[in-house]
Amino acid sequence: MVTFYLAYELIHDATLNISSRLFYLNVPLLFA
């Protein structure tokens, strides 16, 4: 169960990082 929780945390953090990067990349395009 601990390994499952760690894997879930890694996947969750990765998806958050990817989505936030895409968001911050699109923000300058909106204001361009």
KADA-V260313 format. One record per residue. PHI is phi as a letter, one per 40 degrees, with the letter a starting at -180 (* if undefined). D_LAST is the distance of its C-alpha to the last C-alpha in whole Angstrom. Layout:
[[PHI,D_LAST] [PHI,D_LAST]]
//
This chain:
[[*,47] [c,46] [c,44] [c,43] [c,41] [c,40] [c,38] [c,37] [c,35] [c,34] [c,32] [c,31] [c,29] [c,28] [c,26] [c,25] [c,23] [c,22] [c,20] [c,19] [c,18] [c,16] [c,15] [c,13] [c,12] [c,10] [c,9] [c,6] [c,5] [c,6] [c,4] [c,0]]
//
